[in-house]
């Protein structure tokens, strides 16, 4: 249509400006026909092309619409699935949160109690450690005192052995004549039968007995830290003599006192170290059924004991 209009425009312009011959007119007519035919062909082809383009565009658009619908449907399904999954997750989360809050509270309470128990145990342990440390100090101090005590006891034992040996040496002329010296239980025992010291029924010390007691006193004077106990003993025969004697107990006491009197003549013996005691017939060392047994029971026993003041002090400190 555009080409045809242009051609008619040109033709009018030519006709209006000059006279045209028939030949030129025919040529122009031929050219017009040719151009007109070409124009129709072009228009036909253009129409065909436009129709095909429209059809193609519609088909493409339809395909895209179908694809969009399908995609929309798929997305809608995915959205539904996502929403359902979200609901399940939220429900699970809510339940978990509720349970977690409860469990957390319980755990916190349990942890608080455990912490309190731990603190109490730590305090108790600290106190126990302090007590153990004090016990260790006390034990160390006691161990030291025990060592001191053992040393003192060992020294006392050695002292008593030396004392026993010294007495045995001083009284060697009297041993076997009713006199014995022995050491036992940390003490020294000097036993003198009455036949060495007294006449029957008497409490006066004879000359031979006096010699033995004086010799014993010389050793005791060299050991002023020794306590001296003089015990008088009798057999079980009732006293039948005269004088101011009531019984065997009274006789045994007077005989012990007589020995003490001789020992006090030695100024080297502290008088507060001396003790006299009557035991009568109640501490026999042999049966009173024979004359030999009765002779053994009639005796003076001198019990020598180390002073234990220092030992008692240490024992009280342990």
Helices and strands as residue ranges (DSSP letters): H 2-17, H 22-170, E 179-184, E 187-193, H 194-197, H 207-221, E 226-233, H 248-264, G 271-273, E 274-280, H 291-297, E 299-306, H 309-317
